[in-house]
Amino acid sequence: MISLILISVSSSAQNAILKGVILNENNTPVQGANITYKDTGTQSDKNGVYQLTIPTNQEVEITISHISLKNMQFTVNLEENQEYELNPILKNDIEQISEVIISGRERKVVEGITTLDPETIRTTPSANAGVEGLLKSLPGVSSNNELSTQYSVRGGNYDENLVYVNEIEIYRPFLIRSGQQEGLSFVNTDLVRNVDFSAGGFQAKYGDKLSSVLDITYKRPTRLGATADFSLLGGSVSAGGISKNKKMAAIVGARYRDNSLLVDAKKAETNFQPRFADIQTYLSYNFSNKFELGFLGNVGINTYDYEPLREQVNFGTLQTVQALTVLYEGQEKDKYETYFGALKGTYRATDNLTLKLIASAYHTQEQEYYDILAAYALGTVNTDIGSENLGEVEFSEGIGSQLTHARNDLDALILNLEHKGTYIADKHQLDWGVKYTSEDIRDRLQEYEIIDSAGFSIRPPLFDFVNNQPYSPFATPIVPFTNTRAINNVKIDRISGYAQYSIRSTIKESEIWANIGVRAHNWNISGSTVNSADSQIVFSPRAQVAIKPDWESDMIFRVSGGLYHQPPFYRELRDSLGVVRPNVKAQQSIHVVLGNDYSFSMWKRPFKLTTEIYYKKLTDVNPYTIENVRIRYRARNNAEAYAQGIDLRLNGEFVPGTESWVSVGYLKTEENIDNRGYISRPTDQRLKIGVLFQDYVPTIPSLKMYLNMVYQTGVPGGSPSYANPYNFQTRLRDYRRADLGLSYVLVDKDKRLREGHFLNVFRELNLGFEIYNIFNNQNAITNTYVRDAASRRQFSIPNYLTPRVFNVRLGMKF
């Protein structure tokens, strides 16, 4: 069946939409204006609103005319499925002619930004569907946990990525330890209009992080509409509309997710009750053609109740299969509540000058409570095919138990006030900004772990300890394997800013773009539980240059980089024992990125090959360990590191009318801790291959297929708590995963049923079937270390991720 689905067929080209409101110089909507290109066009309605469908990836000359006003002419170049809003003002006295004033690709290609289609994001199958799920198919982006929205980019960790929604910085909860606790990403894909991603070498206007930028733009509706999506994993609904005078626009979305389907498919027997829900809105109001006020709000309430019962994990070789059998008592109760609100005012002072003021508040209240007793037995599995006890544990080689306890609470309030400005004059552009941030964190950390192996309590491996029984009596107190207790009240005040200059010019017949800028960041840490520390300041110069030679081939060459800093956030200040170290310095990295974009035609269809070679030299590195998705820092800046690699991505219409891509990335990243020599970092993902493929059945064009595949070589598998990372460099097995989605379109704009049919109330209606991990690969996220008292050996037992899972989806638009 899959081979039939993969057959290529021809299809019509993708379109883009140009829309907006036409006004005159008195800020009055213009009715009956003609918006045309070639022999196609439309008219604005009584409210001045228009919408025009145009071809993509080519320069289209648009003319706007009215019998009583002067014509306006300009050229646009938009991407597939892009919706671009333009609100022109027709004047009374002069002819208005512009060069290419809108480009959906040019600026982003020059800046090395990858643009993702929101519709592709919504349709691509993934166990944790959304923007982050699609990012993981790009080169340089990796994640070994399909239940997590976290990702690492070019050797960085999860805390090194910037996320913006409508230019507003987004934060994530602090305490989450595992992917299955995360639930929902902040980004609601039902509300998304545009997605831009940069994997490095980004401009000074973006914030102070070391790895990447994810820049999301939410929709501003131009009509009344609604969507709904339901599956066995939960559902989402959204609605949006605009007022009659076109000044007020609003969109709101609500989501609910339940990971039980994925967790119950695992071999562990559990009582599992996750409840992840949020509601999000974006409102905007145009007070005039010069001033717009927007509001972004989000409320998320995630509860995670987990009661493990029994689990058996088989490992070893075909000749010797061993098993870890665990019986559990106890439960875990976690709760994460987040509240976020932001106001954004945009004032277009003149045609050249735009001023913005952004104020935001983020409040998170988190609790992590658990008491779980695990009694385990390590044994050999019966592999005799003719035996009645095939697959059962024959005898135990080691027994033991583990008790884990936590009472962790965190309350954080983060306030931001930011001003941004942009001035454009001909081919020159100046951007600047200044931002104040106040962070107030109140944290109680209380957790311990007791390990018993064959009747002996295991001591922490923090120092040499000799048990000389029976020759000497054992007089040392018994202590937990790990024990962390801390109460931290921390305040961090930050002032940051940037200034950058951009120019577009020509050298002979070649086009050239250049950008140069600098960021500065000052921070001060105080609080009743921390020692006073001097304020710190860092400066980050950055630059980009791109050139498009006057060649017959369509190529753009880029070089970008600079000095990047990451001033420590609260997680980076707290060491593995829970102690806050206010003197932790900003990690810094020198980036150099060389890039090339080659656009060409193949099979009479458009394709683009993007290549980037990068090198990062890091100093004042803050070493860390990763436990599932929980990062624990050493908070000592006692390491240096580097990351180097190459990313390639070929995207285009492998099947006419659909975008697909193949990506390949090679990475090597190592660190040197305390001058002991270089070892692999926890994110050292050497080889990454990602494939996103979209197709439809030739004889049934309403039946579509989406295939998302990832192959990644294994990363270092971590180590027991507080162990020496130099002694634990064994890698996890390679990560292999393929998710398949089939969708049948019942109704859309090109497929209407007979007049009066009840399904015609839908603008779009589709029924989907998804198979996650179709080849049922056993992927592991970490290792559990168990000791055998008889052989005095320590076994690393993989913690497996989700197996093959089936899901059904129903999507609709009104």
Residue pairs with C-beta under 8 A, 6 or more apart in sequence:
2 705
2 740
4 697
5 695
5 696
5 697
5 703
5 705
5 742
6 693
6 695
6 705
7 695
7 697
7 698
8 654
8 655
8 656
8 695
9 655
9 656
9 696
9 698
9 701
10 656
10 657
11 655
11 656
11 657
11 658
11 696
11 701
12 657
13 55
13 56
13 657
14 56
14 80
14 81
14 657
14 659
15 53
15 54
15 55
15 56
15 80
15 81
16 53
16 54
16 55
16 56
16 78
16 79
16 80
16 81
16 82
16 83
16 84
16 104
17 51
17 52
17 53
17 54
17 82
17 83
17 84
18 35
18 51
18 52
18 54
18 62
18 76
18 78
18 84
18 86
19 49
19 50
19 51
19 52
19 83
19 84
19 85
19 86
19 222
20 49
20 50
20 85
20 86
20 87
20 88
20 222
21 29
21 44
21 47
21 48
21 49
21 50
21 87
21 246
22 29
22 30
22 33
22 35
22 44
22 48
22 50
22 64
22 87
22 88
22 90
23 29
23 30
23 48
23 87
23 88
23 89
23 90
23 289
24 30
24 69
24 89
24 90
24 91
24 92
25 89
25 90
25 91
25 92
27 288
27 289
29 44
29 46
29 47
29 48
29 49
29 246
30 44
30 48
30 66
30 69
30 90
31 44
31 45
31 46
31 47
31 48
32 43
32 44
32 66
32 67
33 43
33 44
33 48
33 50
33 64
33 65
33 66
33 69
33 90
34 41
34 42
34 43
34 63
34 64
34 65
34 66
35 41
35 42
35 43
35 44
35 50
35 52
35 62
35 63
35 64
36 42
36 62
36 63
36 65
37 52
37 54
37 60
37 61
37 62
37 63
40 52
41 52
42 50
42 51
42 52
43 50
44 50
47 244
47 245
47 246
48 246
49 222
49 246
51 222
52 62
54 60
54 62
54 76
54 78
56 78
56 79
56 80
56 81
56 82
56 104
57 77
57 78
57 79
57 80
57 105
57 606
58 77
59 75
59 76
59 77
59 100
60 75
60 76
60 77
60 78
61 73
61 74
61 75
62 73
62 74
62 75
62 76
63 71
63 72
63 73
64 71
64 72
64 73
64 88
64 90
65 71
65 72
66 90
69 90
69 91
69 92
70 90
70 91
70 92
70 93
70 94
70 95
70 96
71 95
71 96
72 88
72 90
72 96
72 97
72 98
73 96
73 97
73 98
74 97
74 98
74 99
74 100
74 101
74 102
75 98
75 99
75 100
75 101
75 102
76 84
76 100
76 101
76 102
76 103
77 100
77 102
77 103
77 104
77 105
77 106
78 84
78 102
78 104
79 104
79 105
79 115
79 117
80 117
80 659
81 117
81 118
81 119
82 104
82 194
83 193
83 219
84 102
84 104
85 220
85 222
86 102
87 289
89 289
90 96
100 106
104 115
105 115
108 114
108 115
108 196
109 546
109 556
109 597
110 513
110 544
110 546
110 556
110 558
111 198
111 202
111 203
111 515
111 544
111 546
112 198
112 199
112 200
112 201
112 202
112 544
112 558
112 560
112 593
112 595
112 612
113 196
113 197
113 198
113 215
114 138
114 196
114 197
114 198
114 199
114 610
114 649
115 194
115 195
115 196
115 197
116 131
116 134
116 135
116 195
116 196
116 197
117 195
117 659
118 189
118 192
118 193
118 194
118 195
120 134
120 659
120 692
120 694
121 129
121 130
121 131
121 133
121 134
121 189
121 192
121 195
122 129
122 189
122 190
122 229
122 811
123 694
123 704
123 706
123 741
123 743
124 133
124 134
124 137
124 692
124 706
124 708
124 741
125 706
125 707
125 708
125 739
125 740
125 741
125 770
125 771
125 772
126 133
126 134
126 146
126 708
126 739
126 772
127 133
127 146
127 147
127 262
127 739
127 772
127 773
127 802
127 805
128 146
128 147
128 148
128 149
128 179
128 182
128 185
129 189
130 149
130 185
130 187
130 189
131 185
131 187
131 189
131 192
131 195
131 214
131 216
132 143
132 149
132 150
132 151
132 185
132 187
133 149
133 708
134 692
134 708
135 141
135 151
135 197
135 214
136 142
136 143
136 151
136 690
136 710
137 661
137 663
137 690
137 691
137 692
137 708
137 709
137 710
138 197
138 199
138 649
138 663
138 690
139 199
139 612
139 647
139 648
139 649
139 663
139 664
139 665
139 688
139 690
140 153
140 154
140 199
140 200
140 612
140 614
140 645
140 647
140 665
140 667
140 688
141 151
141 152
141 153
141 199
141 212
141 688
142 151
142 152
142 153
142 665
142 667
142 683
142 685
142 688
142 712
143 150
143 151
143 152
144 712
144 715
144 732
144 735
144 779
144 780
144 781
144 801
145 179
145 628
145 629
145 781
145 801
146 179
146 737
146 772
146 773
146 779
146 801
146 802
147 178
147 179
147 180
147 182
147 259
147 262
147 801
147 802
148 178
148 179
148 182
148 628
148 629
149 182
149 185
150 158
150 179
150 182
150 629
151 158
151 161
152 158
152 160
152 211
152 683
152 685
153 160
153 161
153 199
153 200
153 211
153 212
154 199
154 200
154 211
154 212
154 614
154 616
154 643
154 645
154 647
154 667
154 669
155 211
155 616
155 641
155 643
155 645
155 667
155 669
155 681
155 683
155 684
155 685
156 210
156 211
156 212
156 643
156 683
157 211
157 624
157 626
157 631
157 682
157 683
158 629
158 631
159 569
159 571
159 572
159 631
160 209
160 210
160 211
160 212
160 566
161 209
161 211
161 212
161 213
161 214
162 169
162 206
162 207
162 209
162 212
162 213
162 214
163 169
163 170
163 186
163 187
163 214
163 216
164 170
164 206
164 213
164 214
164 215
164 216
165 186
165 187
165 216
165 217
165 218
165 296
166 216
166 217
166 218
166 282
166 294
166 296
166 344
167 344
167 356
167 358
167 420
168 296
168 342
168 344
168 358
168 360
169 207
169 360
169 416
170 186
170 187
170 340
171 340
171 362
171 364
171 414
172 186
173 336
173 338
173 364
173 366
174 364
174 366
174 410
174 412
174 443
174 570
174 571
175 334
175 336
175 366
175 367
175 368
175 408
175 410
176 182
176 336
176 629
176 630
177 368
177 627
177 628
177 629
177 630
178 628
178 629
178 630
179 628
179 629
179 781
180 259
180 262
180 263
180 274
180 304
181 274
181 302
181 304
181 334
181 336
182 276
182 302
182 629
183 257
183 259
183 274
183 276
183 302
183 304
183 336
184 255
184 257
184 276
184 277
184 278
184 300
184 302
186 298
186 300
186 340
187 216
188 236
188 238
188 253
188 255
188 278
188 280
190 227
190 229
190 236
190 237
190 238
190 253
191 218
191 219
191 238
191 251
191 253
191 280
191 282
192 216
192 217
192 218
192 219
193 217
193 218
193 219
193 220
194 216
194 217
195 214
195 215
195 216
195 217
196 213
196 214
196 215
196 216
196 217
197 212
197 213
197 214
197 215
198 206
198 212
198 213
198 215
199 211
199 212
199 612
199 647
200 211
200 212
200 591
200 593
200 612
200 614
200 616
201 542
201 544
201 560
201 561
201 562
201 591
201 592
201 593
201 595
201 614
202 212
202 213
202 542
202 560
203 500
203 515
203 517
203 542
203 544
204 498
204 499
204 500
204 517
204 518
204 519
204 540
204 541
204 542
204 562
205 420
205 431
205 433
205 498
205 500
205 517
206 213
206 215
207 213
207 496
208 496
208 519
208 521
208 538
208 540
208 564
208 565
208 566
208 567
208 586
209 564
209 566
210 564
210 565
210 566
210 587
210 589
210 616
210 618
218 251
218 282
218 296
219 240
219 251
219 282
220 242
220 249
220 251
220 282
220 284
221 240
221 241
221 242
221 249
221 250
221 251
222 242
222 249
223 241
223 242
224 240
224 241
224 242
225 239
225 240
225 241
225 763
225 813
225 814
226 237
226 238
226 239
226 240
226 813
226 814
227 236
227 237
227 238
227 239
227 811
227 812
227 813
227 814
228 235
228 236
228 237
228 238
228 810
228 811
228 812
229 235
229 236
229 237
229 809
229 810
229 811
229 812
230 809
230 810
231 768
231 770
231 807
231 808
231 809
231 810
232 261
232 807
232 808
233 257
233 258
233 259
233 261
233 262
233 807
234 255
234 256
234 257
234 258
234 276
235 255
235 256
236 253
236 254
236 255
236 256
237 253
237 254
238 251
238 252
238 253
238 254
239 251
239 252
239 253
240 249
240 250
240 251
240 252
241 249
241 250
242 248
242 249
242 250
243 249
246 286
247 285
247 286
247 287
248 283
248 284
248 285
248 286
249 283
249 284
249 285
250 281
250 282
250 283
250 284
251 281
251 282
252 279
252 280
252 281
252 282
253 279
253 280
253 281
254 277
254 278
254 279
254 280
255 276
255 277
255 278
255 279
255 280
256 275
256 276
256 277
257 274
257 276
257 277
258 274
258 275
258 276
259 272
259 274
259 276
260 272
260 273
260 274
261 805
261 807
262 772
262 802
262 805
263 270
263 272
263 274
263 802
264 270
264 272
265 802
265 803
265 804
265 805
266 800
266 802
266 803
267 311
267 312
267 313
267 800
268 308
268 309
268 310
268 311
269 308
269 309
269 310
269 311
270 306
270 307
270 308
270 309
271 305
271 306
271 307
271 309
271 331
272 305
272 306
272 307
273 303
273 305
273 306
274 302
274 303
274 304
274 305
274 306
275 301
275 302
275 303
275 304
276 300
276 302
276 303
277 300
277 301
277 302
278 298
278 299
278 300
278 301
279 298
279 299
280 296
280 297
280 298
280 299
281 295
281 296
281 297
281 298
282 294
282 295
282 296
282 297
283 294
283 295
283 297
284 292
284 293
284 294
284 295
285 292
285 293
285 294
286 292
287 293
289 348
290 347
290 348
290 349
291 345
291 346
291 347
291 348
292 345
292 346
293 343
293 344
293 345
293 346
294 343
294 344
294 345
294 346
295 341
295 342
295 343
295 344
296 340
296 341
296 342
296 344
296 360
297 340
297 341
297 342
298 338
298 339
298 340
298 341
299 338
299 339
299 340
300 336
300 337
300 338
300 339
301 335
301 336
301 337
302 335
302 336
302 337
303 333
303 334
303 335
303 336
304 332
304 333
304 334
304 335
304 336
305 331
305 332
305 333
305 334
306 331
306 332
306 333
306 334
306 370
307 328
307 330
307 331
307 332
308 328
308 372
308 374
309 327
309 328
310 325
310 326
310 327
310 328
311 324
311 325
311 326
311 328
312 323
312 324
312 325
312 326
312 393
313 323
313 324
313 326
313 797
313 798
313 799
313 800
314 321
314 322
314 323
314 381
315 321
315 322
315 323
315 324
315 795
315 797
315 798
316 322
318 383
319 383
320 380
321 380
321 381
321 383
322 378
322 379
322 380
322 381
322 795
323 378
323 379
323 380
323 381
323 393
324 376
324 377
324 378
324 784
324 786
324 795
324 797
325 376
325 377
325 379
325 393
326 374
326 375
326 376
327 374
327 375
327 376
328 372
328 373
328 374
328 375
329 372
329 373
329 375
330 370
330 371
330 372
330 373
331 370
331 371
331 372
332 369
332 370
332 372
333 367
333 369
333 370
334 366
334 367
334 368
334 369
334 370
335 365
335 366
335 367
336 364
336 365
336 366
337 364
337 365
337 366
338 362
338 363
338 364
338 365
339 361
339 362
339 363
339 364
340 360
340 361
340 362
340 363
341 360
341 361
342 358
342 359
342 360
342 361
342 416
343 358
343 359
343 360
344 356
344 357
344 358
345 356
345 357
345 358
346 354
346 355
346 356
347 354
347 355
347 356
348 354
349 355
352 423
352 424
352 425
353 421
353 422
353 423
354 421
354 422
354 423
355 419
355 420
355 421
356 419
356 420
356 421
357 417
357 418
357 419
357 420
358 416
358 417
358 418
358 419
358 420
359 416
359 417
359 418
360 415
360 416
361 413
361 414
361 415
361 416
362 412
362 413
362 414
363 412
363 413
363 414
364 410
364 411
364 412
365 410
365 411
366 408
366 409
366 410
366 411
367 408
367 409
367 410
368 406
368 407
368 408
368 409
369 406
369 407
369 408
370 404
370 405
370 406
371 403
371 404
371 405
372 403
372 404
373 401
373 402
373 403
374 401
374 402
374 403
374 404
375 399
375 400
375 401
376 399
376 400
376 401
376 402
376 786
377 393
377 396
377 398
377 399
378 396
378 397
378 398
378 399
378 786
378 788
378 795
379 393
379 394
379 395
379 396
379 397
380 393
380 394
380 395
380 397
381 391
381 392
381 393
381 394
382 389
382 390
382 391
382 392
382 393
382 394
383 390
384 390
397 788
397 790
397 791
398 453
398 454
398 786
398 787
398 788
398 789
398 790
399 453
399 454
400 451
400 452
400 453
400 454
400 786
400 787
401 451
401 452
402 449
402 450
402 451
402 452
403 449
403 450
404 447
404 448
404 449
405 447
405 448
405 449
406 446
406 447
407 444
407 446
407 447
408 444
408 445
408 446
408 447
409 443
409 444
410 441
410 442
410 443
410 444
411 441
411 442
411 443
412 439
412 440
412 441
412 442
412 570
413 438
413 439
413 440
414 437
414 438
414 439
414 440
415 437
415 438
416 435
416 436
416 437
417 435
417 436
418 433
418 434
418 435
418 436
419 433
419 434
419 435
420 431
420 432
420 433
421 431
421 432
421 433
422 429
422 430
422 431
423 429
423 430
424 430
427 503
427 504
427 505
428 501
428 502
428 503
429 501
429 502
429 503
430 499
430 500
430 501
430 502
431 498
431 499
431 500
431 501
431 502
431 517
432 497
432 498
432 499
432 500
433 497
433 498
434 495
434 496
434 497
435 494
435 495
435 496
435 497
436 493
436 494
436 495
437 492
437 493
437 494
437 495
437 496
438 491
438 492
438 493
438 494
439 490
439 491
439 492
439 493
439 494
439 569
439 570
440 490
440 491
441 488
441 489
441 490
441 491
441 492
441 570
442 488
442 489
442 490
443 486
443 487
443 488
443 489
443 490
443 570
443 574
444 486
444 487
444 488
445 484
445 485
445 486
445 487
445 488
445 574
445 578
446 484
446 485
446 486
447 482
447 483
447 484
448 480
448 482
448 483
448 484
449 480
449 481
449 482
449 483
449 721
450 457
450 480
450 481
451 457
451 458
451 481
452 458
453 786
453 787
453 789
454 789
454 790
456 789
457 478
458 481
458 787
459 465
459 479
459 481
460 479
460 480
460 481
460 482
460 483
460 721
460 722
461 720
461 722
461 723
462 722
465 476
467 474
481 721
482 721
482 722
484 576
484 577
484 578
485 578
486 574
486 577
486 578
486 579
486 580
487 529
488 527
488 529
488 530
488 574
488 578
488 580
489 527
489 528
489 529
489 530
490 525
490 526
490 527
490 529
490 530
490 570
490 573
490 580
491 525
491 526
491 527
492 523
492 524
492 525
492 526
492 570
493 523
493 524
493 526
494 521
494 522
494 523
494 524
494 567
495 521
495 522
495 523
496 519
496 520
496 521
496 522
497 519
497 520
498 517
498 518
498 519
498 520
499 517
499 518
500 515
500 516
500 517
500 518
500 542
501 515
501 516
501 517
502 513
502 514
502 515
503 513
503 514
503 515
504 511
504 512
504 513
505 511
505 512
505 513
505 514
506 512
507 547
508 550
509 550
510 547
510 548
510 549
510 550
511 547
511 548
512 545
512 546
512 547
512 548
513 544
513 545
513 546
513 547
514 543
514 544
514 545
514 546
515 543
515 544
515 545
516 541
516 542
516 543
516 544
517 541
517 542
517 543
518 539
518 540
518 541
518 542
519 539
519 540
519 542
519 565
520 537
520 538
520 539
520 540
521 537
521 538
521 540
521 565
521 567
521 586
522 535
522 536
522 537
523 535
523 536
523 537
523 567
524 533
524 535
524 536
525 533
525 573
525 580
525 582
526 532
526 533
526 582
527 580
529 580
530 580
530 582
531 582
532 582
533 582
533 583
536 567
536 585
536 586
538 565
538 567
538 586
538 588
539 563
540 562
540 563
540 564
540 565
541 562
541 563
542 560
542 561
542 562
542 563
542 564
543 560
543 561
543 562
544 558
544 559
544 560
545 558
545 559
545 560
546 556
546 557
546 558
546 559
547 556
547 557
548 555
548 556
548 557
549 555
549 557
553 598
553 600
554 598
554 599
554 600
555 596
555 597
555 598
555 599
556 596
556 597
557 595
557 596
558 593
558 594
558 595
558 596
558 597
559 592
559 593
559 594
559 595
560 591
560 593
560 595
561 590
561 591
561 592
561 593
562 590
562 591
563 588
563 589
563 590
563 591
564 588
564 589
564 590
564 591
565 586
565 587
565 588
565 589
566 572
566 586
566 587
566 588
566 589
567 586
568 584
568 585
568 586
568 587
568 622
568 635
570 580
571 631
571 633
572 584
572 622
572 633
572 635
573 580
573 581
573 582
573 584
573 633
573 635
574 580
574 581
574 633
574 635
575 581
575 633
575 634
575 635
575 636
576 625
576 632
576 633
576 634
576 722
579 635
580 635
581 635
581 636
584 622
584 635
584 636
584 637
585 620
585 637
586 620
587 618
587 619
587 620
587 621
587 622
587 637
588 618
588 619
588 620
589 616
589 617
589 618
589 619
590 616
590 617
591 614
591 615
591 616
592 614
592 615
592 616
593 612
593 613
593 614
594 612
594 613
594 614
595 610
595 611
595 612
595 613
596 610
596 611
596 612
597 608
597 609
597 610
598 608
598 609
598 610
598 611
599 606
599 607
599 608
600 606
600 607
600 608
600 609
601 607
602 652
605 652
605 653
605 656
606 652
606 653
607 650
607 651
607 652
607 653
608 650
608 651
608 652
609 648
609 649
609 650
610 647
610 648
610 649
610 650
610 651
611 646
611 647
611 648
612 646
612 647
613 645
613 646
614 643
614 644
614 645
614 646
614 647
615 642
615 643
615 644
616 642
616 643
616 644
617 642
618 640
618 641
618 642
618 643
618 671
619 640
620 637
620 640
621 637
621 638
621 639
621 640
621 641
621 671
622 633
622 634
622 635
622 636
622 637
622 639
623 633
623 634
623 636
623 638
623 639
623 671
623 673
623 725
624 631
624 632
624 633
624 634
624 682
625 631
625 632
625 682
625 718
625 719
625 725
626 632
626 682
626 683
626 718
626 782
627 718
627 782
628 781
628 782
628 799
638 673
638 674
639 671
639 672
639 673
639 674
640 671
640 672
641 669
641 670
641 671
641 672
641 681
642 669
642 670
643 667
643 668
643 669
643 681
644 667
644 668
644 669
645 665
645 666
645 667
645 668
646 665
646 666
647 663
647 664
647 665
648 663
648 664
648 665
649 661
649 662
649 663
649 664
650 661
650 662
650 663
651 659
651 660
651 661
651 662
652 659
652 660
652 661
653 659
653 660
654 660
654 693
655 694
655 695
655 696
658 694
658 695
658 696
659 694
660 691
660 692
660 693
660 694
661 690
661 691
661 692
662 689
662 690
662 691
663 688
663 689
663 690
663 691
664 687
664 688
664 689
665 687
665 688
665 689
666 686
666 687
666 688
667 684
667 685
667 686
667 687
667 688
668 684
668 686
669 680
669 681
669 683
669 684
670 678
670 679
670 680
670 681
670 684
671 678
671 679
671 681
672 678
672 679
673 679
673 725
673 726
676 726
677 726
679 725
679 726
679 729
680 715
680 716
680 729
681 716
682 715
682 716
682 718
683 715
684 715
684 716
685 712
685 713
685 715
686 713
687 711
687 712
687 713
688 710
688 711
688 712
688 713
689 709
689 710
689 711
689 712
690 709
690 710
690 711
691 707
691 708
691 709
691 710
692 706
692 707
692 708
692 709
693 705
693 706
693 707
693 709
694 704
694 705
694 706
694 707
695 704
695 705
695 707
696 702
696 703
696 704
696 705
697 703
697 704
697 705
702 744
702 745
702 746
702 751
703 742
703 743
703 744
703 745
704 742
704 743
704 744
704 745
705 740
705 741
705 742
705 743
706 740
706 741
706 742
706 743
707 738
707 739
707 740
707 741
708 738
708 739
708 740
708 741
709 737
709 738
709 739
710 735
710 736
710 737
710 738
711 734
711 735
711 736
712 734
712 735
712 736
713 731
713 734
713 735
714 731
714 732
714 733
714 734
714 735
715 731
715 732
716 725
716 728
716 729
716 730
716 731
716 732
717 728
717 730
717 731
717 732
717 780
717 782
717 783
717 796
717 798
718 728
718 782
718 783
719 725
719 727
719 728
720 728
720 785
730 796
732 780
732 781
732 782
732 783
732 798
733 778
733 779
733 780
733 798
735 779
736 775
736 777
736 779
737 773
737 777
737 779
738 773
738 774
738 775
739 770
739 771
739 772
739 773
739 774
740 770
740 771
740 774
741 768
741 769
741 770
741 771
741 809
742 768
742 769
742 770
743 766
743 767
743 768
743 769
743 809
743 811
744 766
744 767
744 768
745 751
745 764
745 765
745 766
746 759
746 762
746 765
746 766
746 767
747 753
747 759
747 760
747 762
747 763
747 764
747 765
748 763
748 764
748 765
748 766
749 763
749 764
752 760
753 759
753 760
759 765
761 814
762 812
762 813
762 814
763 813
763 814
764 811
764 812
764 813
765 811
765 812
765 813
766 810
766 811
766 812
767 808
767 809
767 810
768 808
768 809
768 810
768 811
769 806
769 807
769 808
769 809
770 806
770 807
770 808
770 809
771 804
771 805
771 806
771 807
772 802
772 804
772 805
772 806
772 807
773 802
773 803
773 804
773 805
774 804
775 804
776 803
776 804
778 798
778 800
778 803
779 800
779 801
780 798
780 799
780 800
780 801
781 799
781 800
781 801
782 798
782 799
783 796
783 797
783 798
783 799
784 796
784 797
784 798
784 799
785 794
785 795
785 796
785 797
786 794
786 795
786 797
787 793
787 794
787 795
788 794
788 795
